[in-house]
Amino acid sequence: MAILRHHRRRLSQRLVGVLLGLGATVESASWASSRAGRSVGRERNTTTDVLRDAMECERQVADRCNGINVFEEPSGACPPWDAAVDLMPPPAAALFAGVTATDLGCISRSLGFGRLLWCLARGPAVRTALELFTGTGGGSTLLLAHALAAGAGGRPQHLLSVERDVRNVAHAIEVLQVSGVKLGGFVHLGGATGLEPSELPELVARPGPWLLHGDLLQYKGLLELLCQAVGGLDLVMLDPPIGVDLERVWPGLDRACKPRFVAVHNANLRGHAGWLRHQLLADPGGEWQEAASGSHPSPWEAVDREIGFLGDDGELTAGRRTWSLLARRDPL
Ligand SMILES: *[C@@H]1O[C@H](CO)[C@@H](O)[C@H](O)[C@H]1NC(C)=O
């Protein structure tokens, strides 16, 4: 049952953002002095600037939500949400009968991680994002789609989100609709490459969230095609269900899409995507840095223990699920 699958795969948190290169926590960063150093009008803001803006935004949203960092948003914790006003991320949504967004493990705005994703995607540095995978769509899919729709720049923005369970895709489409986020489109992957020749130009021409239904691992070269079409990726959000082998996907994705940011949920649980965090950070002088990380309490502690923890800090992380935001170092 899809719901159970999703139940098993999601997380918790405390925002312990470490600003790139500054080694400072969100709380202790000295905004005033570092902001003054920003040079205006350059082609591309430095990653440090981008993260500082995203973390400042996260702090403001967190303030409006009483600083909560739990999956389930207590009623009244955040101000009522109005689709017509884009100053706040939408609450996590579940439309299946008798199931809450928390039951589905949705990454919500009640988590620091959810707020940071929304804030990052809302800023000018992120125009294209890929999500692996959609799940039921009422969590990070909704946050990213909403943020990109409201995003700065007036340039076409794309969210590509892949999901192999068609019921989840249908649910995600409905969630976006009831949340007032215009769908770019959706496609059933098929054929040799996943996409028909006519589908690619349509996707490029119609920005917004695109839901791609099918098994990504079946289509060698699909991400390469997509990235060529949308001009690479700014952000990749990884929250794979346990056992989906993204190790085969990453090298091609990295080469063809050159993502600037990679967000990993459930980074401390075996069988998810935490291996990528370890891999990217293995060389301390390498291309990637951890820009922010954190954790939140896990409502599924027994399940997490059963899956097992990645690395040797299992006891420390038991009861919590961690996340990581990785950033490629700026070119010199
Ligand atoms: C750089 O950051 C500033 C402040 O967030 C923003 O207004 C501007 O659009 C950004 N420029 C680019 C090229 O992203």
The ligand as an SDF file (V2000), in Angstrom:
LIG
                    3D

 14 14  0  0  0  0  0  0  0  0999 V2000
   21.0480   38.4260   -5.7760 C   0  0  0  0  0  0  0  0  0  0  0  0
   20.4010   38.5500   -4.5220 O   0  0  0  0  0  0  0  0  0  0  0  0
   19.5340   39.6660   -4.4000 C   0  0  0  0  0  0  0  0  0  0  0  0
   19.0120   39.7040   -2.9750 C   0  0  0  0  0  0  0  0  0  0  0  0
   18.3930   38.5180   -2.6320 O   0  0  0  0  0  0  0  0  0  0  0  0
   18.4140   39.5390   -5.4160 C   0  0  0  0  0  0  0  0  0  0  0  0
   17.5430   40.6500   -5.3390 O   0  0  0  0  0  0  0  0  0  0  0  0
   18.9910   39.4130   -6.8050 C   0  0  0  0  0  0  0  0  0  0  0  0
   17.9600   39.1920   -7.7210 O   0  0  0  0  0  0  0  0  0  0  0  0
   20.0060   38.2820   -6.8790 C   0  0  0  0  0  0  0  0  0  0  0  0
   20.6140   38.2420   -8.1780 N   0  0  0  0  0  0  0  0  0  0  0  0
   20.6730   37.1260   -8.9120 C   0  0  0  0  0  0  0  0  0  0  0  0
   21.3110   37.2630  -10.2470 C   0  0  0  0  0  0  0  0  0  0  0  0
   20.2660   36.0670   -8.5240 O   0  0  0  0  0  0  0  0  0  0  0  0
  1  2  1  0
  1 10  1  0
  2  3  1  0
  3  4  1  0
  3  6  1  0
  4  5  1  0
  6  7  1  0
  6  8  1  0
  8  9  1  0
  8 10  1  0
 10 11  1  0
 11 12  1  0
 12 13  1  0
 12 14  2  0
M  END
$$$$
